[in-house]
Amino acid sequence: MTTYYKILKKQMEDQADPLQAKKMAAYMKNQFLFYGIPSPKRKALYKDFLKEEKTKKMVDWELLDQCFEDQHREFQYFVCDYLVALASYIPFEEVDRIQAYI
């Protein structure tokens, strides 16, 4: 388990809103678990991390795999936000890896 995954999971658990989570799950026809964190608040949790990742100029596929496997939808949203933020650093040879997240 990557260190940042543990940190982000703790942050999301701390920010969880069970009432909002229930509403979000209902909106998605109960296909996913949610922490109930609205998008602006969720993105604020990892804004600085994404800035730091851009300086590395490479994608942490292990982190993305862990996050995408998490049952909570907010982690899948994180994967999407991460890939958008680091899109210019994804070599053409690795574009196929994104298919697993679709």
C-alpha positions as CSV (number, residue, x, y, z in Angstrom):
1,M,0.0,0.0,0.0
2,T,1.5,3.3,-1.0
3,T,2.0,6.0,1.6
4,Y,-0.1,8.6,-0.1
5,Y,-3.0,6.2,-0.5
6,K,-3.0,5.7,3.3
7,I,-2.9,9.5,3.9
8,L,-5.7,10.2,1.4
9,K,-7.8,7.4,2.8
10,K,-7.5,8.9,6.3
11,Q,-8.3,12.4,5.1
12,M,-11.4,11.1,3.3
13,E,-12.5,9.1,6.3
14,D,-12.1,12.3,8.5
15,Q,-14.1,14.4,6.0
16,A,-16.9,11.7,5.5
17,D,-20.5,12.9,5.7
18,P,-22.7,9.8,6.0
19,L,-25.9,11.6,5.1
20,Q,-24.4,13.1,2.0
21,A,-22.8,9.7,1.2
22,K,-26.3,8.1,1.3
23,K,-27.6,10.7,-1.1
24,M,-24.7,10.3,-3.5
25,A,-25.0,6.5,-3.5
26,A,-28.8,6.8,-4.2
27,Y,-28.1,9.2,-7.1
28,M,-25.7,6.6,-8.6
29,K,-28.4,3.9,-8.1
30,N,-26.4,2.4,-5.2
31,Q,-23.7,1.1,-7.5
32,F,-20.9,2.6,-5.4
33,L,-19.9,3.5,-1.8
34,F,-19.3,7.1,-1.1
35,Y,-17.7,9.1,1.7
36,G,-20.1,11.9,1.0
37,I,-17.4,14.5,0.2
38,P,-18.5,17.1,-2.4
39,S,-16.2,17.7,-5.3
40,P,-14.7,21.0,-4.3
41,K,-13.8,19.7,-0.8
42,R,-12.5,16.4,-2.2
43,K,-10.3,18.2,-4.8
44,A,-8.9,20.5,-2.1
45,L,-7.7,17.4,-0.2
46,Y,-5.2,16.5,-2.9
47,K,-4.6,19.8,-4.7
48,D,-1.1,20.2,-3.2
49,F,-0.3,16.5,-3.8
50,L,-1.1,16.8,-7.5
51,K,1.1,19.9,-7.7
52,E,4.0,18.0,-6.2
53,E,3.4,15.0,-8.5
54,K,3.6,17.3,-11.6
55,T,7.2,18.2,-10.5
56,K,8.1,14.5,-10.8
57,K,6.9,14.4,-14.4
58,M,5.9,10.7,-14.2
59,V,2.7,8.8,-13.3
60,D,2.6,6.7,-10.2
61,W,0.6,3.7,-11.6
62,E,0.8,1.8,-8.4
63,L,-1.0,4.5,-6.5
64,L,-3.6,4.8,-9.2
65,D,-4.2,1.1,-9.2
66,Q,-4.7,1.1,-5.4
67,C,-7.0,4.0,-5.5
68,F,-9.1,2.6,-8.3
69,E,-9.5,-0.7,-6.5
70,D,-10.9,1.1,-3.4
71,Q,-14.7,0.7,-3.1
72,H,-15.4,4.4,-2.5
73,R,-16.2,6.4,-5.6
74,E,-14.2,9.4,-4.4
75,F,-11.0,7.4,-5.1
76,Q,-12.1,6.7,-8.6
77,Y,-12.7,10.4,-9.1
78,F,-9.2,11.0,-7.7
79,V,-7.7,8.7,-10.4
80,C,-9.5,10.7,-13.1
81,D,-8.3,14.0,-11.6
82,Y,-4.7,12.7,-11.3
83,L,-4.7,11.6,-14.9
84,V,-6.0,14.9,-16.1
85,A,-3.4,16.8,-14.1
86,L,-0.5,14.6,-15.3
87,A,-1.8,14.0,-18.9
88,S,1.2,15.6,-20.5
89,Y,3.5,13.2,-18.6
90,I,1.9,10.0,-19.9
91,P,4.1,8.5,-22.6
92,F,2.2,7.2,-25.6
93,E,3.4,3.6,-24.7
94,E,1.5,3.8,-21.4
95,V,-1.8,5.1,-22.7
96,D,-3.2,1.6,-22.8
97,R,-2.9,1.5,-19.0
98,I,-5.7,4.0,-18.7
99,Q,-8.1,1.5,-20.3
100,A,-8.2,-0.4,-17.0
101,Y,-9.9,2.7,-15.4
102,I,-12.6,3.1,-18.1
